[in-house]
């Protein structure tokens, strides 16, 4: 597992480095206005809504029962383990709604999504045309970088730290995603039998980071085009 983890890190590190060079992640002292924070969360809600579709797609294309188990567990958790009020899409929406409620009613005009959000979603969805190994790698890549993205984002979102903000989505993912990565890595040997198999997994992981770069580049432009909160 350590070798696979090292290969994964080596494969995605250049793209991860590029991702975290964005101003949104590197200028940690700059707080964003509430209206911008709301817009970012709405964009993020759209982008993260694709994740369970990607998990289901990978699950449907993987023949190994042992490799499917962490995906089954992941998908079950995504849907609140059978409780819709604990589903991750619902909790993400609660986060957005709780921060939106802090915004003055006169400022709540809905802006269209930035162009990079559907582009990034399409990059993730296009994996459904790839092999099961590629799709598995996509999930592995998404899980591997999500905690750092959330932590970096939250340094700019002051309203999300207020007591009235519903942070259940954030807290859940900051706690659970590292375990998901470990479980997925443990399943890799059941899938990877040849160098070609491994290449497909790593290609999927690389595409996940490319989708993140497309998404966050658009969000970076949105955020940094706003005046800083005094």
ABEGO torsion letter per residue (X at the ends): XAAAAAAAAAAAAAAAAAAAABAAAABAABBBBAAAAAAAAAAAAAAAAAAAAAAAAAAAABABAAAAAAAAAAAAAAAGGGBAAABAAAAAAAAAAAAAAABBAAAABBBBBBAAAAAAAAAAAAAAABBAAAAAAAAAAAAAAAAAAAAAAAAABAAAABAABBAAAAAAAAAAAAAAAAAAAAAAAAABABAAAAAAAAAAAAAAAAAAAAAAAAAAAAAAABBBBX
